[in-house]
């Protein structure tokens, strides 16, 4: 084992330190080169609670050009050693980091909940588990991500190696600020890249607190860094000439800008996981209770603030009336669970902030003239950013609420007659992230799943994510894939080595 490998191994099994962060002691500095440092940028982030609008912090670091350059320089210095670190050492570091995430999971979820408002029982625990299992999953790939070889009949042996890219970055959305860390940093670090994490300006605290755990896990300086900031920080990363890859999850509008900046700088590789307007198609022969349960959960999870929410529900005429009755009842039952995200009984918390609240309620108000309001449509309470789960029926295909991603607990519900009709209607969108097909006819299910233009299709389920299968969409829902072996390929460059055997 190399000297670097030996020192890393000692760090992995070293003694644990305390975790200092909580809602009374928030991390507000940047984490660069294994140290918490003040930003060289005078601007600061201001954050507020979505449950009552109170101030959470007004002095969180906003990384500027000098800060980004410092993080990139540290990553460049660390890359040669990290690339050559033995696989077993990398594996143990990622596994220890996962264990630390798990050990401090409730605190991390609380740090997120301060400004996201996601209840622990219905979302916070899920997200922590996703982050933990992501690092464990990709740690297991480290010594199993094989290359290729090709026949030597022509006198040349061809070997294809999977080489790390170098300095990479992940720009994380506010609606999944920890789960997305595992899905991006996990494969980046496992394949030998250095990684710079940029959390959303709306939910930075859990990400910033990771610096303590990064050091405790034993990552060398510069390998794994965290820069809080806003869109200007993301733009600096996307356009930086020394960053080789950016993985972004967020809106289609921002994704376009990132792709443009990547192209205009150094043609860095880009993975984009963007928006959706996902259809759920319920046929006459579907299990009605199962279809209703999945469709309600898929639009109410995280208060509808998920990219693959089933926001367009189509039900065949034969069971449409029964579905409407059951769907309405289930949504109204879910509305009773809206409340304080700090309470254990709460299932649905508030929308993330005033801007999102005004966006969603604006769609609700305008939707009343675009379709028939079945249930919901209003605010819950007089303080905070709480809204009712909302359903509109008989909505035209060209209506704003049918075509635009609302990113709240708002769905449109329409009937259909034939399979041919519904495939065309499901595909009549600029997005292609997720779809659901509900039927007990497996032949029809597979046929429709094949015909729907979407990166992911659930049969008798919808709005799911698995680490063991590629996650991503078609059309304006993005480019590239996360999770599974696909994520490893997105963070590596195939290098062909040709050996002359006749020399």
C-alpha positions in Angstrom: 0.0 0.0 0.0 1.2 3.5 -0.8 2.1 6.0 1.9 -1.1 7.9 1.0 -3.1 4.8 1.2 -1.7 3.9 4.6 -2.4 7.3 6.1 -5.9 7.1 4.7 -6.5 3.7 6.2 -5.4 5.0 9.6 -7.9 7.9 9.2 -10.7 5.5 8.4 -10.3 3.6 11.6 -9.4 6.7 13.7 -11.3 8.0 16.7 -14.7 9.8 16.2 -15.2 13.5 16.8 -18.4 15.3 18.0 -20.9 16.7 15.6 -21.3 20.3 16.6 -24.2 21.4 14.4 -27.9 21.9 15.3 -30.6 24.4 14.9 -29.0 26.6 17.6 -25.6 26.4 16.1 -25.9 26.5 12.3 -23.0 26.0 9.9 -22.6 29.1 7.8 -19.1 29.0 6.4 -17.7 27.3 3.3 -15.9 24.0 3.5 -12.8 24.2 1.4 -9.7 22.0 1.6 -11.0 20.3 4.7 -11.5 23.5 6.6 -14.4 25.8 7.4 -13.5 29.2 6.0 -15.3 32.6 5.5 -16.3 33.5 2.0 -14.3 36.2 0.3 -17.5 37.5 -1.1 -19.3 40.1 1.0 -22.8 39.0 0.0 -24.6 36.7 2.3 -27.6 34.3 2.1 -30.8 35.1 4.1 -33.0 32.2 5.0 -36.5 32.0 6.5 -38.7 29.4 8.0 -41.5 28.2 5.7 -43.8 27.3 8.6 -44.1 30.9 10.0 -41.8 33.1 7.9 -39.5 33.8 10.8 -35.8 34.5 10.1 -33.5 31.5 10.4 -30.2 33.2 9.3 -29.0 36.2 7.4 -25.3 35.6 7.3 -24.7 32.3 5.4 -21.7 32.4 3.1 -22.3 33.0 -0.6 -19.3 31.6 -2.5 -18.0 34.0 -5.1 -15.3 33.7 -7.8 -12.3 33.6 -5.4 -14.0 31.0 -3.3 -14.8 28.8 -6.3 -11.2 29.2 -7.6 -9.9 28.2 -4.2 -12.0 25.1 -4.1 -11.1 24.1 -7.6 -7.4 24.6 -6.9 -7.6 22.4 -3.8 -9.4 19.7 -5.8 -6.8 19.8 -8.6 -4.1 19.4 -6.0 -5.9 16.4 -4.4 -6.9 14.6 -7.6 -3.6 12.8 -8.4 -3.4 11.2 -5.0 -7.2 10.4 -4.8 -7.1 8.8 -8.2 -4.3 6.5 -7.1 -5.8 5.7 -3.7 -6.4 1.9 -3.4 -10.0 0.8 -4.0 -10.4 -0.8 -0.6 -9.4 2.5 1.1 -11.8 4.5 -1.0 -14.5 1.9 -0.2 -13.9 2.2 3.5 -14.0 6.0 3.4 -17.3 6.0 1.7 -18.7 3.4 4.0 -17.5 5.3 7.1 -19.1 8.5 5.7 -22.4 6.6 5.2 -22.3 5.4 8.8 -21.7 8.9 10.0 -24.6 10.2 8.0 -26.8 7.5 9.5 -25.6 8.2 13.0 -26.4 11.9 12.7 -29.5 11.5 10.4 -32.1 13.1 12.7 -29.9 16.2 13.2 -29.2 16.5 9.5 -32.9 16.2 8.7 -33.7 18.9 11.3 -31.2 21.2 9.6 -33.0 20.7 6.3 -36.4 21.0 7.9 -35.6 24.5 9.2 -35.9 26.0 5.7 -37.6 23.2 3.6 -40.4 22.3 6.1 -40.3 18.6 5.3 -41.7 16.4 8.1 -39.2 13.7 9.3 -41.7 10.8 9.2 -42.9 11.3 5.6 -39.8 12.7 3.9 -36.9 13.5 6.2 -36.2 9.9 7.1 -36.6 8.8 3.5 -34.1 11.3 2.3 -31.5 10.5 4.9 -31.8 6.8 4.1 -31.4 7.6 0.4 -28.2 9.5 1.1 -26.8 6.8 3.4 -27.6 3.9 1.0 -26.3 5.9 -2.0 -22.8 6.1 -0.5 -23.0 2.4 0.5 -24.2 1.4 -2.9 -21.5 3.2 -4.8 -18.8 2.2 -2.3 -19.6 -1.4 -3.4 -19.0 -0.6 -7.0 -15.4 0.8 -6.5 -13.6 -2.5 -7.2 -16.3 -3.9 -9.5 -16.6 -1.3 -12.2 -14.8 -3.3 -14.9 -13.4 -2.1 -18.2 -13.4 -4.0 -21.5 -11.1 -5.8 -23.8 -11.5 -6.7 -27.5 -10.1 -9.5 -29.7 -6.5 -9.4 -30.7 -7.0 -11.2 -34.1 -5.7 -8.2 -35.9 -2.5 -8.1 -33.9 -3.6 -5.4 -31.5 -5.0 -5.9 -28.0 -7.6 -3.3 -27.2 -8.2 -2.5 -23.5 -10.8 0.1 -22.4 -10.3 1.7 -19.0 -12.8 3.8 -17.1 -10.8 6.9 -16.1 -12.0 9.6 -13.6 -12.6 13.0 -15.1 -10.8 15.1 -12.5 -12.6 18.0 -10.7 -16.4 17.6 -10.8 -19.3 19.4 -9.2 -22.9 18.8 -8.2 -25.5 21.5 -8.0 -28.2 20.2 -5.7 -31.9 21.2 -5.6 -33.7 22.5 -2.5 -36.4 19.8 -2.6 -33.9 16.9 -1.9 -30.8 18.5 -0.4 -29.4 15.3 1.2 -30.7 12.5 -1.1 -29.2 14.2 -4.1 -25.8 14.5 -2.3 -25.5 10.7 -2.3 -26.7 10.3 -5.9 -24.0 12.8 -7.1 -21.1 12.7 -4.7 -21.3 8.9 -4.3 -20.5 8.0 -7.9 -18.1 10.9 -8.4 -16.0 9.9 -5.4 -16.2 6.2 -6.1 -14.8 6.6 -9.6 -11.8 8.6 -8.3 -13.0 12.2 -9.0 -12.8 15.1 -6.6 -16.2 16.6 -5.9 -17.5 20.1 -5.1 -21.0 20.2 -3.7 -23.2 23.3 -4.2 -26.4 23.1 -2.3 -29.4 25.3 -3.0 -29.5 28.7 -1.4 -32.9 27.7 0.1 -31.6 24.6 2.0 -27.8 24.9 2.7 -27.5 23.8 6.3 -27.4 20.0 6.1 -24.9 20.2 3.2 -22.6 22.7 5.0 -22.6 20.5 8.1 -21.2 17.6 6.1 -17.7 19.2 6.3 -17.4 17.8 9.9 -18.3 14.3 8.7 -16.1 14.6 5.6 -13.1 15.2 7.9 -14.1 12.5 10.4 -14.5 9.9 7.7 -10.9 10.6 6.6 -11.3 12.2 3.2 -8.0 14.0 2.2 -8.2 17.8 1.9 -9.6 18.9 -1.4 -11.4 15.7 -2.3 -14.9 16.6 -1.1 -15.8 20.2 -0.6 -19.0 22.3 0.0 -19.8 25.7 -1.3 -23.0 27.4 -0.3 -24.3 30.0 -2.7 -27.0 31.1 -5.1 -27.4 31.0 -8.9 -24.2 33.1 -9.4 -22.2 30.4 -7.6 -23.7 27.7 -9.8 -22.9 29.7 -12.9 -19.2 30.0 -11.8 -19.0 26.2 -11.4 -20.8 25.6 -14.8 -18.5 27.9 -16.6 -15.2 27.1 -14.8 -12.4 26.1 -17.2 -10.9 23.5 -14.8 -14.1 21.7 -13.8 -14.7 18.7 -16.0 -18.2 17.7 -15.1 -21.3 19.3 -13.6 -24.3 17.2 -12.4 -27.4 19.4 -12.0 -30.8 18.7 -10.6 -33.4 21.5 -10.9 -35.6 23.4 -13.3 -35.5 23.0 -17.1 -34.8 26.8 -17.4 -31.7 26.6 -15.2 -30.6 23.4 -16.9 -30.6 25.1 -20.2 -28.3 27.8 -18.9 -25.9 25.3 -17.3 -25.7 23.4 -20.5 -25.0 26.6 -22.4 -22.3 27.7 -19.9 -20.7 24.3 -20.0 -20.5 24.4 -23.8 -19.1 28.0 -23.9 -16.4 27.2 -21.4 -14.5 23.9 -21.7 -17.2 21.6 -23.1 -17.5 20.0 -19.7 -19.7 17.0 -19.4 -23.2 17.7 -18.0 -25.8 15.6 -16.5 -29.2 17.3 -16.2 -32.1 15.9 -14.2 -34.8 18.5 -14.8 -38.6 19.0 -14.7 -41.6 16.8 -15.3 -45.3 16.7 -15.9 -45.8 13.0 -15.3 -48.9 11.2 -16.5 -50.6 8.4 -14.5 -52.8 6.3 -16.8 -55.5 4.2 -15.1 -57.3 1.6 -17.2 -60.8 0.2 -16.5 -59.3 -3.1 -15.3 -56.9 -1.5 -12.8 -57.0 -2.2 -9.1 -58.9 0.9 -8.1 -57.6 1.2 -4.5 -54.0 0.6 -5.6 -54.2 3.2 -8.3 -55.8 5.8 -6.0 -53.2 5.2 -3.3 -50.2 5.6 -5.7 -51.6 8.7 -7.4 -52.3 10.5 -4.1 -48.9 9.7 -2.7 -47.2 10.7 -5.9 -48.7 14.2 -5.9 -48.6 14.9 -2.2 -45.1 13.6 -1.3 -42.9 16.5 -0.1 -45.9 18.7 -0.6 -45.8 18.0 -4.3 -42.3 19.4 -4.6 -40.8 16.5 -6.5 -39.8 16.4 -10.2 -41.6 13.1 -10.9 -44.9 13.8 -9.2 -47.9 12.3 -11.0 -49.5 15.6 -11.8 -51.6 14.5 -14.8 -54.0 11.6 -14.0 -56.0 10.0 -16.8 -58.7 7.5 -16.0 -60.6 5.3 -18.5 -64.3 6.1 -18.7 -65.5 2.8 -17.3 -64.2 3.5 -13.8 -63.8 7.3 -14.0 -66.7 8.2 -11.7 -65.5 5.7 -9.0 -62.0 6.9 -9.3 -63.0 10.6 -8.9 -65.0 9.7 -5.8 -62.1 7.8 -4.2 -59.4 10.2 -5.3 -61.3 13.2 -3.9 -61.8 11.4 -0.6 -58.2 10.4 -0.3 -56.9 13.9 -1.1 -59.2 15.4 1.5 -58.0 12.9 4.1 -54.4 13.9 3.2 -55.4 17.5 3.6 -56.1 16.8 7.3 -52.4 15.9 7.7 -51.1 19.3 6.7 -49.4 21.1 9.6 -46.3 21.9 11.6 -43.5 19.9 10.1 -41.9 19.6 13.6 -44.9 17.6 14.8 -44.6 13.8 14.5 -48.2 13.5 13.3 -47.7 15.8 10.3 -47.4 14.2 6.8 -47.5 17.3 4.6 -45.6 20.4 5.6 -45.5 23.9 3.9 -44.1 24.9 0.5 -40.5 25.9 0.7 -40.8 29.7 0.7 -42.9 32.7 -0.2 -41.8 32.6 -3.9 -42.9 29.0 -4.3 -46.1 29.7 -2.3 -47.0 32.5 -4.6 -46.2 30.4 -7.7 -48.3 27.5 -6.6 -51.3 29.5 -5.3 -51.1 31.5 -8.6 -51.6 28.3 -10.6 -54.4 27.3 -8.2 -56.2 30.6 -8.7 -55.9 30.6 -12.4 -56.8 26.9 -12.6 -60.3 27.7 -11.4 -61.0 29.2 -14.8 -59.2 26.4 -16.7 -61.0 23.5 -15.3 -63.4 22.3 -12.6 -62.1 22.5 -9.0 -62.7 19.1 -7.4 -61.1 19.7 -4.1 -58.6 22.0 -2.4 -57.5 25.2 -4.1 -56.7 27.3 -1.1 -54.3 28.1 1.6 -54.2 26.3 4.9 -54.1 28.6 7.9 -53.1 32.3 7.9 -49.3 32.0 8.6 -46.6 30.0 6.8 -46.8 28.6 3.3 -49.3 25.8 3.7 -51.7 24.8 0.9 -54.4 22.2 0.3 -53.9 19.2 -1.9 -55.7 20.3 -5.0 -57.4 18.6 -8.0 -58.9 20.0 -11.1 -61.1 18.0 -13.5 -62.1 18.4 -17.2 -59.0 20.4 -18.0 -58.2 21.0 -21.7 -54.8 19.7 -22.9 -53.6 23.3 -23.8 -54.5 24.7 -20.4 -51.6 26.2 -18.4 -52.2 23.8 -15.5 -52.0 20.8 -17.9 -48.8 21.8 -19.5 -46.6 23.6 -16.9 -44.8 22.0 -14.0 -46.5 23.5 -10.9 -44.2 21.9 -8.3 -46.9 21.7 -5.6 -49.7 19.3 -4.6 -51.8 20.1 -7.6 -53.0 17.6 -10.2 -55.3 17.6 -13.2 -57.7 14.6 -13.6 -59.3 13.7 -17.0 -61.0 10.7 -18.6 -60.1 8.8 -21.7 -61.6 6.2 -24.0 -59.0 4.2 -25.9 -55.4 3.0 -25.5 -54.4 4.8 -28.7 -55.9 8.1 -27.5 -54.2 8.0 -24.1 -50.8 7.2 -25.4 -51.0 10.3 -27.6 -52.3 12.4 -24.7 -49.6 11.2 -22.3 -46.9 12.0 -24.8 -48.3 15.5 -25.5 -45.8 17.3 -23.3 -42.4 18.7 -23.5 -41.3 16.5 -20.5 -40.6 12.8 -20.3 -39.4 12.0 -16.8 -41.9 9.5 -15.3 -45.2 7.8 -16.2 -47.4 5.3 -14.5 -49.6 2.6 -16.1 -52.3 0.9 -14.0 -53.9 -2.2 -15.4 -54.1 -6.0 -14.6 -53.4 -6.8 -18.3 -49.6 -7.3 -18.5 -49.6 -7.3 -22.3 -51.3 -3.9 -22.4 -49.1 -2.7 -19.6 -45.9 -3.5 -21.4 -47.3 -2.2 -24.7 -48.3 1.2 -23.2 -45.0 1.4 -21.2 -43.1 1.0 -24.5 -45.2 3.6 -26.3 -45.0 6.3 -23.7 -42.0 8.6 -24.3 -40.5 8.7 -20.8 -37.3 7.9 -19.1 -39.1 5.8 -16.5 -42.4 4.0 -16.4 -44.1 2.3 -13.4 -46.6 -0.5 -13.9 -49.2 -0.4 -11.1 -46.9 2.1 -9.4 -45.5 5.6 -10.1 -43.0 8.2 -8.9 -40.2 5.9 -7.7 -36.5 6.0 -7.6 -34.1 3.1 -7.2 -30.3 3.2 -6.7 -30.0 0.0 -8.7 -31.7 1.4 -11.9 -31.0 4.5 -14.0 -32.9 7.6 -13.0 -33.6 10.4 -15.6 -35.8 11.5 -18.4 -36.3 12.2 -22.1 -37.1 15.4 -23.9 -36.9 18.5 -21.7 -36.6 16.4 -18.6 -32.9 16.2 -19.0 -29.9 14.4 -20.4 -27.9 11.6 -18.9 -28.8 9.3 -16.1 -28.2 9.0 -12.3 -27.9 5.9 -10.2 -26.8 2.3 -11.1 -23.8 1.7 -13.3 -25.1 4.6 -15.5 -24.0 7.2 -12.9 -20.4 5.7 -12.9 -20.3 6.0 -16.6 -21.3 9.7 -16.4 -18.4 10.4 -14.1 -15.7 8.6 -16.1 -14.0 8.8 -19.5 -13.5 5.6 -21.5 -9.8 5.4 -22.5 -8.8 3.0 -25.2 -5.3 1.4 -24.8 -4.0 -0.3 -27.9 -1.1 -2.8 -27.6 0.9 -3.9 -30.6 1.4 -7.6 -30.1 3.5 -8.0 -33.3 6.2 -5.6 -32.3 
